[in-house]
């Protein structure tokens, strides 16, 4: 039986009169990969921002290790505190330091969070070992994605949130990234939650999926069950039945 590593209950966030996240209850099983899908404006990134401390929630609760001795309430905690709790994330838009090498990005993350990650080993795991000394600003878009993900893992994170990691990648690059993440998940005992529009990536990587629509959870369950659900096909993929 898998324990939950994170639970949010009745989470809400409004912008003016728009409920971007509307009474959402959501859990992540430890050691699993969970996908979050939905059309543009469904509330996925807002939910991510709430779960990782980049936005304050209007209401609800967020708990790390819920129901366990080490349970921590994350409600209104700051992003830097999340990093020290073992939570890291990436963003839709890649955010790297222009003057640092690939290796220096990971060393900095390791140093700030005092993790025990072997940077050289992690670079090899992600397929960017040969790029270690290169300035990250001059890498291909796909390699920049791997650096950003590597930096997040280098913090020593146990829970990793990835916001559209395939955005801007070719099909070949997306498949390569999926393989790298599968290997990193096993190597570093990661729990992963991923927002993605690439359904082949979701199918290949995720154990479970949540589908969102208009700020609410529309459907949840095993990946293929959710992707084939008529309400999801209609709301997320625009198909008529």
C-alpha positions as CSV (number, residue, x, y, z in Angstrom):
1,X,0.0,0.0,0.0
2,X,1.4,3.4,-1.0
3,X,1.2,6.3,1.4
4,X,0.4,9.7,0.3
5,X,3.3,12.2,0.3
6,X,1.0,15.2,-0.3
7,X,-2.6,16.0,0.2
8,X,-4.6,19.1,-0.4
9,X,-8.2,19.5,0.8
10,X,-10.8,21.9,-0.5
11,X,-8.2,24.2,-2.0
12,X,-9.4,27.4,-3.5
13,X,-8.0,30.5,-5.3
14,X,-9.9,33.3,-7.0
15,X,-8.7,36.2,-9.1
16,X,-11.4,38.8,-9.0
17,X,-14.6,37.0,-9.8
18,X,-12.9,34.1,-11.4
19,X,-12.4,30.9,-9.4
20,X,-9.2,29.5,-10.9
21,X,-9.1,26.7,-8.3
22,X,-12.5,25.7,-6.9
23,X,-12.7,23.4,-3.9
24,X,-10.0,21.0,-5.1
25,X,-9.0,17.9,-3.2
26,X,-5.9,16.2,-4.6
27,X,-3.4,13.7,-3.3
28,X,-0.1,12.3,-4.5
29,X,1.0,8.8,-3.8
30,X,4.6,8.4,-2.7
31,X,6.9,6.9,-5.4
32,X,4.3,7.4,-8.2
33,X,4.0,9.7,-11.2
34,X,0.8,11.7,-11.3
35,X,-0.3,13.7,-14.4
36,X,-2.4,16.8,-14.3
37,X,-4.2,17.6,-17.6
38,X,-6.8,20.0,-18.8
39,X,-7.4,22.7,-21.4
40,X,-5.8,26.2,-21.3
41,X,-7.3,28.1,-18.4
42,X,-8.4,24.9,-16.6
43,X,-6.5,25.9,-13.4
44,X,-3.5,23.5,-13.7
45,X,-0.7,26.0,-13.2
46,X,-2.6,27.9,-10.5
47,X,-3.0,24.7,-8.6
48,X,0.8,24.0,-9.0
49,X,1.5,27.5,-7.7
50,X,-0.6,26.9,-4.7
51,X,0.9,23.5,-4.0
52,X,4.5,24.9,-4.2
53,X,4.0,28.1,-2.3
54,X,4.2,30.6,-5.2
55,X,0.6,31.7,-4.5
56,X,-1.3,31.9,-1.2
57,X,-4.5,29.9,-1.2
58,X,-7.8,31.6,-0.3
59,X,-8.9,28.5,1.6
60,X,-8.2,24.8,2.2
61,X,-5.3,22.8,3.5
62,X,-2.0,21.4,2.1
63,X,-0.2,18.7,4.0
64,X,3.1,17.0,3.4
65,X,3.2,13.4,4.7
66,X,-0.5,13.5,5.7
67,X,-1.6,11.3,8.6
68,X,2.1,10.4,9.4
69,X,4.2,11.4,12.4
70,X,6.2,13.9,10.3
71,X,3.0,15.6,8.9
72,X,3.7,19.2,7.9
73,X,1.1,21.8,7.1
74,X,2.3,23.7,4.0
75,X,-0.5,26.3,4.1
76,X,1.0,29.8,3.4
77,X,4.6,28.5,3.6
78,X,7.1,30.3,1.5
79,X,8.8,28.7,-1.6
80,X,12.2,28.6,0.0
81,X,10.7,26.6,2.9
82,X,9.3,24.1,0.4
83,X,12.8,23.4,-0.9
84,X,14.0,22.5,2.6
85,X,11.0,20.2,3.0
86,X,12.1,18.2,-0.1
87,X,9.8,19.8,-2.7
88,X,11.1,21.3,-6.0
89,X,9.6,22.4,-9.2
90,X,10.2,23.6,-12.8
91,X,8.3,26.2,-14.7
92,X,6.7,26.5,-18.2
93,X,9.3,29.1,-19.1
94,X,12.8,27.9,-18.5
95,X,14.6,30.0,-15.8
96,X,18.4,29.5,-15.9
97,X,21.3,31.7,-14.9
98,X,22.9,33.2,-18.0
99,X,26.5,33.2,-16.6
100,X,26.6,29.7,-15.0
101,X,27.7,26.4,-16.6
102,X,25.5,23.3,-16.6
103,X,27.4,21.8,-13.6
104,X,27.4,25.1,-11.6
105,X,23.6,25.2,-11.8
106,X,23.4,21.8,-10.1
107,X,26.2,22.5,-7.6
108,X,24.4,25.7,-6.6
109,X,21.1,23.9,-5.9
110,X,23.0,21.2,-4.0
111,X,24.8,23.8,-1.9
112,X,21.7,25.9,-1.0
113,X,19.7,22.9,0.1
114,X,22.7,21.0,1.6
115,X,21.8,17.8,-0.3
116,X,24.0,14.7,-0.7
117,X,23.4,14.4,-4.5
118,X,26.4,13.4,-6.6
119,X,26.3,16.1,-9.3
120,X,28.4,14.2,-11.8
121,X,26.3,11.1,-11.5
122,X,23.1,13.2,-11.8
123,X,24.3,14.9,-15.0
124,X,25.0,11.4,-16.5
125,X,21.6,10.2,-15.4
126,X,20.0,13.0,-17.3
127,X,22.2,12.5,-20.4
128,X,24.0,15.9,-20.1
129,X,27.2,14.8,-18.6
130,X,29.2,15.9,-21.6
131,X,27.7,19.4,-21.3
132,X,28.9,19.9,-17.7
133,X,31.3,22.7,-18.4
134,X,29.2,24.5,-21.1
135,X,27.4,27.8,-20.4
136,X,23.8,26.8,-20.0
137,X,22.6,29.9,-21.9
138,X,24.0,28.4,-25.1
139,X,22.4,25.0,-24.9
140,X,19.6,23.7,-27.1
141,X,16.1,24.1,-25.7
142,X,15.8,20.4,-24.9
143,X,19.1,20.4,-23.0
144,X,18.1,23.5,-21.1
145,X,15.0,21.6,-19.9
146,X,17.2,18.8,-18.6
147,X,19.4,21.3,-16.8
148,X,16.4,22.8,-15.1
149,X,15.1,19.4,-14.1
150,X,18.5,18.4,-12.9
151,X,18.8,21.6,-10.8
152,X,15.5,20.7,-9.1
153,X,16.6,17.1,-8.4
154,X,20.0,18.4,-7.1
155,X,18.2,20.1,-4.2
156,X,17.6,16.5,-2.8
157,X,13.9,16.8,-3.6
158,X,11.7,13.8,-2.9
159,X,8.7,15.5,-4.5
160,X,9.1,17.0,-8.0
161,X,6.6,19.2,-9.7
162,X,7.1,19.6,-13.5
163,X,5.1,22.3,-15.4
164,X,4.9,21.3,-19.1
165,X,8.4,19.8,-19.4
166,X,7.7,18.9,-23.1
167,X,6.8,22.4,-24.1
168,X,8.9,23.4,-27.2
169,X,10.4,19.9,-27.5
170,X,10.3,17.6,-30.6
171,X,8.7,14.2,-30.3
172,X,12.2,12.6,-30.2
173,X,13.3,15.0,-27.4
174,X,10.1,14.3,-25.5
175,X,10.7,10.6,-25.7
176,X,14.3,11.1,-24.5
177,X,13.2,13.2,-21.6
178,X,10.6,10.7,-20.6
179,X,13.3,8.0,-20.5
180,X,15.6,10.2,-18.5
181,X,12.9,11.0,-16.0
182,X,11.9,7.3,-15.6
183,X,15.6,6.5,-14.8
184,X,15.9,9.5,-12.4
185,X,12.7,8.6,-10.6
186,X,14.0,5.1,-9.8
187,X,17.5,6.3,-9.0
188,X,16.5,9.1,-6.6
189,X,13.2,7.6,-5.3
190,X,11.2,10.6,-6.6
191,X,7.5,11.2,-6.5
192,X,6.6,13.3,-9.6
193,X,3.6,15.4,-10.5
194,X,3.5,16.7,-14.1
195,X,1.4,19.1,-16.1
196,X,1.6,18.2,-19.7
197,X,-0.4,18.6,-23.0
198,X,1.6,15.8,-24.7
199,X,-0.6,12.8,-24.1
200,X,1.9,10.2,-25.3
201,X,4.3,11.6,-22.6
202,X,1.5,11.3,-20.0
203,X,0.7,7.7,-21.1
204,X,4.3,6.6,-21.0
205,X,5.2,8.2,-17.7
206,X,2.2,8.5,-15.4
207,X,0.6,6.0,-13.0
208,X,-2.4,8.2,-12.4
209,X,-4.0,11.3,-13.9
210,X,-6.2,14.1,-12.7
211,X,-8.2,16.0,-15.3
212,X,-9.2,19.6,-14.6
213,X,-11.9,21.8,-16.1
214,X,-12.9,25.3,-15.0
215,X,-10.9,25.1,-11.8
216,X,-12.4,21.8,-10.6
217,X,-11.2,18.2,-10.7
218,X,-13.3,16.6,-13.5
219,X,-12.0,13.1,-13.3
220,X,-9.2,11.1,-11.6
221,X,-7.9,7.5,-11.8
222,X,-5.5,5.3,-13.8
223,X,-4.0,7.0,-16.8
224,X,-5.8,5.2,-19.6
225,X,-9.1,5.2,-17.7
226,X,-9.0,9.0,-17.4
227,X,-7.8,9.7,-20.9
228,X,-10.6,7.5,-22.3
229,X,-13.4,9.0,-20.1
230,X,-16.1,10.7,-22.2
231,X,-16.2,13.8,-20.0
232,X,-12.4,14.2,-20.4
233,X,-12.5,13.6,-24.1
234,X,-15.1,16.3,-24.4
235,X,-13.8,18.9,-22.0
236,X,-10.0,18.4,-22.5
237,X,-9.7,17.2,-26.1
238,X,-12.8,18.9,-27.6
239,X,-14.3,15.7,-28.9
240,X,-18.1,15.2,-29.5
241,X,-20.0,12.0,-28.8
